[in-house]
Amino acid sequence: MTVRVRVTLAAVLVVGLALVAGAFVLVALLSSALTDQVCADARERAGQLASTVAGSDARVSTPGELIQFVDSAGKVVGSGEGRFADPGAQCVKAEPAGYHEDFVFAAAAVERPSSGWPVQVIVGRPLVDVLDSTRFVTRVLVVGLPLMLLVVGGVAWVVTGRTLAPVTAIRREVDEISAAELHRRVPTVHHRDEIGRLAATMNRMLDRLELAQDSQRRFVSDASHELRSPIASIRQHVEVALAHPDRSSLEELAGTVQAENLRIQRLVDDLLLLARADERDLRLPRVPIDLDDLVFAEAKRLRMATEFEIDTAAVSAGRVLGDETSLQRMLHNLTENAARYASRRISLTLHEVNGEVVLTVSDDGPGIPVADRERVFERFVRLATARGRADGGSGLGLAIVAEIVQAHNGRVAVLEGNGTTFEVRLPGD
């Protein structure tokens, strides 16, 4: 059963119950009001007769009015009939003997009765007009209520259909959107209601899916391109060695293959790490790590591997909770990036501020343009000065740094100043 049918049935049911209950109340109130009016008329008539009655004054009943005079012994004066009713101080409704309809009876005491005169006058008025009026209203309601319910059902059907029309359009559009058509969007509704917000939410979701798909395509394309280069290099050297055995030695070929194989291995490891990060599966152990020890160890490696001046004078104690291997990799990627662009000097600093351990890696190279300081943490991004693969890397180093820092609940950014300075902030232990 569709929402439209359910809403229409619910509206008809609720309104129908309300109308039926209201109809019963209306008929009851109408009958009570008309009966009270007949009672008032009967009392007024009884009072008039009681004020003018005489010993020989016996009024005769008519079809529209029943009259009886009662003496002090409780017997009806001037008639062999029994008493129609004994209303007392209140009106009573009764069907007298010999009559086939209900009457309302009222009584009034005779003023200053004399001996042998009646002491009470009873007047009865028929309820036929009341019954006719209530029957007429009842017939009108019996015919009118179903018509009103039809109108309510029709209005609910039309309004619900118009309200749900945008939802139907959204459903049809989403049903037709495939992975190859993520550029399509659902129809927007220019209303600030739930359906308008649903359309906006669906379009934002499609924006994210399209962005993720574009990112995935670029990632696959760039990864394929990166892997193609070392594979092509290995194939080229092997083909040359096979075609011209005298031009290369086994040692040279093995060295080339080993270097390219290590390059492939590093790239695959980087891709696997990023894939784990994308799947939110980058769960790292949390153990106390002296980050200053890792910084000094990385500085020692740099001094042995490069000729740059490595400044660690501003490195102080810093303890964090994290994974030592991942933090070593983060440091290595930052220092490798600095060594790639530095002129003469690389500076490492470490200190604690407000419960955070702040690490900076600086070089005196050309720096990063302001417009590219966020983009450098994206995957396979190489700036204009790093287009060559021989010295530019794969474009994954800083992306891995960002993922590792995020996995440690930290932040990484490029600071203003001469050269390039990367700042990493990690929660302290």
N, C-alpha and C positions, 0 to 999 in steps of 0.2 A: 504494500500500500504506500503510495507516494505521500510526501509531505503535504502537497496540495490537497489531496483527498482527506488526510487526517485532520488538517486545520479546518477544512470546510465542515467535516462531520462534527468536530469538536465545537465549532461555532454554532451550528444548527442545534446540537444537543444542549449546550448551555443556554442559548437563547430560548429554545423550546421549553426547557424546564422552568426558566424564569417566567415566560409568558403563561404557561399553564398554571403555575402557582399564583401569578398575578390575576389570571382570569377567575380562579376560585375565590380569591380574596375580594375581587371586584363584585362578583355576583352576590357573595355573602354580605358585603357592606351595603350594596344596593337594596337587597331584600330587607336587611335590618332597618335601613333608613326609611324605606317605604312603609314597613310594618309599624315603625314608631309614629309615622305621620298618621296612619289609620287609627292607631291607639289614641293619639291626641285628638283627632276628630271625634272619636267615640266618647271620650271623656267630656269634650266640650258639649256635645249633644246631650249627654246624660246630665250634665250640670244645668243646661237650659231647661230640660224637662223637670228636674227636681225643684227648680225655683218657681215653676208655674203649675205644678200638679195640684189637683183638687180631688175630693173624694169620688166624684163621678167622672173625673177626667181620665179616661183610659185610652191611651193611644193605641192604634192598631199597627202591627208590624207590616212592613213593605218588603219587596224583594231586595231592595238596596239597604234596608235597615231593619233590625230586629229590636223590639222594645218589650220589656217586661216590667211590671210593678210588683213589688214584693211587700207584703205587710209585715207586721211585727212578729207574726208567728212563722215567717219564712215561707209563706205560701204565695203563689202567683195570684195577683188580683185580676178578676175578670176573665180568666182563661183556665181551661182545664189542662193546659200543658204543664209539664214540669219545667223547672228552671233550666234555662239554656246553659248557664254557667254561674259560677260563684267567684267573680273577679276580685272582690275585696278591694284593697287599696291599689292594686296593680292590675294592668290589663292582662287578660289571659286569651290564648288562642285555642279554639275548640270547634268541633264539627257537631252542631246540634242534631238531635234526632229528627229525622225527616228531611234533612238537608244534605246535599252531597258536595259541600264545599266548606272551607274553613272560614270562620269569622273571628274577629277580635272583639272581645267584650270588655266594657268598662262600666263601673257602677258609681252612682252618686247618691248621697243621703238626702232625703227630703227635708227642707228647712221647716221647722216648727210643725211637725206632723200632729194631727189631731186623732182622736179615737176613731178607729175604723178606716183611717186613711193609710195609704201605703207609706212605708218608711224608707224605701230604696227603689231607685230606678236603674235598670240594667239595659244598656244599649250595645248592640252588636253591629259591627260594620264588616262587610265581606272582604276577603283578601284576593278576590279574583283579579283586580287591577294589578296588585302586587305580583301575583303569579304570572299574569300576562307580560308584565314588564320584564321580569327576570327571565322568562322563557325567551322573549325577543332578544334580550342582550346575550343570552346563552347561545341562541342560534347564530347571532352575528359573530360571536367569538369562535364558534365551531367552524364557521366558514372563513373567518378572517385570520385565525391563527395559522392554519396551514399556508395561506397565501403569504403571510408575514415571514414564515419560516422559509418558504421558497425564495422570497426576496433576500433574506439574510444569507441563505446558502449561495445564491447567485452572486451577491456582492462579495462574500468571502472567497468564492471561487475566482472571481475576476481579480480582486485585490491580491490574493495569494499568488495567482499566476503572474501578475505584473511584478510583484515583489521578487518572485523566484526566477523570473526570466533572465536576469543577469547571471544567476547561479548556473542556469542551464547553458548559457553562452560560455561561461568560464569552463564548465565541465567538458563541453564539446571541443573547445580550443585546446585544453590540456590533453584530452584524449587523442588529438591529432598531432601533438608535438612529439617528435621523436628525437633521438640523440643527434640527428643531423640537422634539426630545425630548432635548436635552442635559442635562436634569435627571435623567434615568435613570442608574442606576449598576449596575455588574456585581455579581453575588452575591459577598459577602465570604466568605472561607474562614478560619476561626479556627485556623489552623495557621501556625507560623513556618517555613514551608518555601518552596520556590521558587514554588509555585502561590499560596500566600497572599500572598507579596510581589508576584507578578504582578497579582493582583486589586487589591491596594492601589495599585500603580503605575497600573493602568488607571483606577481611580477618581480618582486625583490628576490624571491627564491629562484626564479628563472635567471635573473641576473647573476646570482651566485653560481648556479649550475653552469651557465655559459662561461663565466670567468674561470671556474675550476676546469671545465673542459678545454678551454683555450690554454690554460696553464699546463694541463696534462699533455696536450699536443705539443706545445713548445718543449716541454720537458723530454718527451719521447724523441722529438726531432733532434734536440740538442744532444741528448745522450747518445743517440745513434751516430750523430756526426762526430762526437768525441771518440766513440769506440772505433769508428771507421778509420780514423787517422793512424793509431798504432797498428791496427790490423793490416792496413795498406802498407805501412812501413815494413812490417815483418815480411809480408808477401814480396815486396819489392826486393829486399835484401836476399831472400831465399831464391827468388827467380834469377837474380844476378849471379848468385853463387853457383846455381845449377848451370846457368848458361856459360859462365866464365869462371871456372874453378880456380884459374891461376890469378885472378884479380883480388881474391879475398881469402883469408885464412879461416879455419874453423873457430879459432879464438875470437876473431872479429865478429863473425856471424853469431856466435853464442852470446857475446857481449851485447850486440844490438838486440837480439831476441829477448835476452834477459831484461834489458832496460825497458823495452816496450811492454814486456809482460808485467813488469812491476807497475808501469804506468796504467795498464789496464786494470790491474788488481786494485790500485789506489782508487781509480775511478769507480769501479764496481762497489768497493767498500763505501765510498761516499754516497753512491746512489742508494745502496741498501739502507744506510743510516737515514737518509732523507725520506725514503719510502716508509720506514718505521715511524718517523716523525709525522708523516701524513696520515698514517693509520692510528695515530695517538698511542702507539705502542712503544714509545721511547721512554720506558721506565728505567730510571737509573737508581742504583743503590744510594742510600744516604748514610754516609759515615763521616766523621770529623776529618777534615783535610787541612793541613797547613799549606795554604796557597803560596805563602812566601817561599817554601821549600821548592815548589814546582817552578816558581819564577826564577829562582837562582839556578836551578838545574837547566832550564831553557836558555838562560843567559850564558851559562858555561858552554852549551852546545853551539850557540851562535858565535861565541868567540873562537871556537875551534873550527867552525865551518866557514866563517866569513872573515873579512878584514875590517869590518866596521868597528867603530868605537861603541861598546855596549855599556850604557850608564844604568847602574842599579843602586845608586846612592840613596834614592828616595823610596826604597823598598823596605817596609816595616812589617811587623807580624800581622797576619790576617788568616783567620780560621773560618772555614765554611763547612756546611754539610753537603756532600755530593759524591760524585763518582770520580776517582782519581784519574782513570784512563781518559774519560771524556774531558775533564778539565785540562789534562796534558795536551789533548788534541786541539782544544780551543786555543791554548797558548801557542802551540806550534803553528796553527794556521795564521794567527795574528802576527807572530814574529816573521813567518815566511812572507807574508804580505808586505811587512815593513822592510824586510831585506830585499825584496824585489824592486822597491822604489827608492830606498834610502840613498843618499849621496855619500855621507861619511859616518853618520851617527844614528844609533837606535837607543831610545830611552824607555826604561821600564820603571813604573812606580806602583806602589801598593800601600794602602792605608785604610783605616776604618773610620767611618763617619756615620753617626746616628744609627748604629746597629747594622750598617751595610759595609761590606768589603769592596773597596773601589780599586780596580786595576786599570792602568792605562798603558798603552803601547804606542809610542810615537816614533816617527821618522822625519828626517829633514828633506824628504823628497818633494815632488811638485804639488802634492796635496790633491784633494778631491773636490771638484766643483760642488757648490751648494746644491744645485739641482740633482746631483747624483748621490747625495749622502744617504738617502733612504734606499735608493735603487741598488746600491752595491751589495746589499744583503739578500737580493733576489738570486735565483739560481741561474747559472750560465750567463751571468752579466759580466761583461768585460768593458772597461772604459776605453776611450780612444787610445790611451797610452799603453794599453795592455792587450792589444789585439793579437799579437803574435803568440802562438802556443808555446814557443820555446821559453818565453819568460813570463807569459801571462797566465799560466795555469789553466785549469778547466773551468773556472768561474764558479766553483762550488765551495771554495774554502770559507768565504765569509758567510755564505748561506748556512753552512754547517755550524759556524760559530754562533749565529743567531739561534739555531735550533737547540744547541747545547745550553746556551744561556737561558733560553726560555724554559727548557726542561728543568733548570735549577731555580726557576722562579725569579730570574734576574732580568736585567735590561742591558742593551748594548747600543751605543750611538757613536757617531763621528762628531768630534768637538771642533769648535772654531779655533783658528790659529795658524801659524806657519807650519808647512808640511802637513802630515796627516796624524791625527791622534784618535785612537779608538779607546773608548771608555766602557768598561764592563762593571756593572754594579750587581753584586750577589748578596743575598741575605747572610748575615753573620751567624756564627754558631752560638 
